[in-house]
């Protein structure tokens, strides 16, 4: 019995050992499998951490996680929703099959096009490029759009102002157009009236032309005969004038010959003395006041401003006997009051002294020939308009003046002979140039000057130079004082 029991125990132990070994093996396999599972999990954890770090940093993840709307939403879902919202904002409505990567590419293309158009718009509007900073970074669409809206508002305000100005200009244009339309209407009415008048005139003209055409040949013949007759008369008159000129020239030669023969028989008369006769005398002299009274009065037709030369009463009248001059300042019924303009203290002016003026005469109008250049103030420079001044002086005091000598000429007042300038060169001597015209005019003046002297000598006309003339009319002192 003991052997059986011992054998049972051994068998139990063996089974226990087998079970232990089997369990040990099972545990070992399970442990190995668990260890291998942990390594796999650890590797997966490390891969997950690396992927998470590639997706976002912890602080970025926490920041995005705060934007999650509910506990059931994930961070990626929130980001996807945000990207969808931004895509709708940029692209408009997107479909249910929203693709994050595709939408991102489309947004980039669309925004790039918009950025390019925006920069071109800024350039066209001459605005500063707000869309992009100096370092190339884009400011963003909202600031750029805000800036663009402000620019658009300014442009709209400017456009409104220009529109208002345009409306005002349009109103002014309408007013001006109405005025022009009225004027055009009046002009058209006047044109119509003129047209009607022109038609009437044309009708009358045609009738008159028809009437004149019928008598044209007869009128032409009559006019031709009249012209022929006039030409014949003109030729006869020209021949007669030429004959008279030749006769006058012959008579002048005869007068000259007679004068030469007469000068051999008797001495040449003193023309200055022959031409002189006293016009009056001094009634009284006011001592110390340079005043004198003369016997000429209102009945003698004298006037204020008339001058006289004063001569000694006991000598013959000549330029040498002149002792002063006076000017009439007041004309009265019986006498006239005068201002003494020149006197000689050694030979004072006295009562009964004679007075005379070569131009003035109470009963005779003398004719003077005036030609040449004159220097009234005696400064050695020819006065501009001197000949005109001499004529005016003679005309004012009752005489007449011209530039030619004839048998009716009483006196010749001869100025300086005109000076002929140097003849212009052949290149400048064009017949119509100013220099040529001036040169030819002076040549004519010199020729006229020489002819006057020749005729005056032939006719025996008394000749005075400027100084002697001014002395004889008592105007020498006033002419010289004009220089002051």
Secondary structure as UniProt FT lines:
FT   HELIX           2..55
FT   HELIX           58..65
FT   TURN            66..67
FT   TURN            71..72
FT   HELIX           75..91
FT   HELIX           100..124
FT   TURN            125..126
FT   TURN            130..131
FT   TURN            134..135
FT   HELIX           141..214
FT   HELIX           216..265
FT   HELIX           271..274
FT   STRAND          280..286
FT   TURN            287..290
FT   STRAND          291..294
FT   HELIX           298..300
FT   TURN            304..305
FT   STRAND          307..311
FT   TURN            313..314
FT   TURN            320..321
FT   STRAND          322..331
FT   STRAND          336..342
FT   TURN            351..352
FT   STRAND          354..356
FT   STRAND          367..371
FT   TURN            376..377
FT   TURN            384..385
FT   HELIX           386..396
FT   TURN            397..398
FT   STRAND          400..402
FT   TURN            407..408
FT   STRAND          411..414
FT   TURN            426..428
FT   TURN            431..432
FT   HELIX           434..459
FT   STRAND          462..464
FT   HELIX           466..472
FT   TURN            473..474
FT   HELIX           476..481
FT   TURN            482..483
//
